[in-house]
Amino acid sequence: MATKVLKCGIKREKGYLYYLDKKGNVSKAKMARGKKKGGGPTVVVKSGIQREKGYLYFIDKQGDVAKAKMARGKKKKKKVAKKKVVKKKAKKKVVKKKAKKKK
C-alpha cells in the first residue's frame, strides 16, 4: 500500500513522463514516440524529497508524490544434492589350480 509523501496536485499533460529525479524534484520529460531533437527534462515542482532505501517513489493519480515498499524476490533455498551411493561390483578372483604331482 502506498503512502503520500507530498501533496502537489500536478495536472498531467499528454505525451509527458512524470518522475522524481535524483535531487528529489518532480520532473517531466517528453515521451520517446515522435520525439524531436532538443529539449530535456524540466522541473515541475521543487520538493527536495530525501529518499528512503527500499521504497519506490512515484506520482500517483491525484498528482501527488507517493512511496511504496518495493517487492523483492524471496531468497530461494539451495537444493542440497544427495550423494549417490555407488556400490562397487566385487571383482572375481582368478584362482590358479595347482598341478597335481604324478607318482
Buried (B, 14 or more C-beta within 10 A) or exposed (E): EBEEBBEBEBEEEEEBEBBBEEEBBBBBBBEEEEEEEEEEBEEBBEBEBEEEEEBEBBBBEEBBBBBEEEEEEEEEEEEEEEEEEEEEEEEEEEEEEEEEEEE
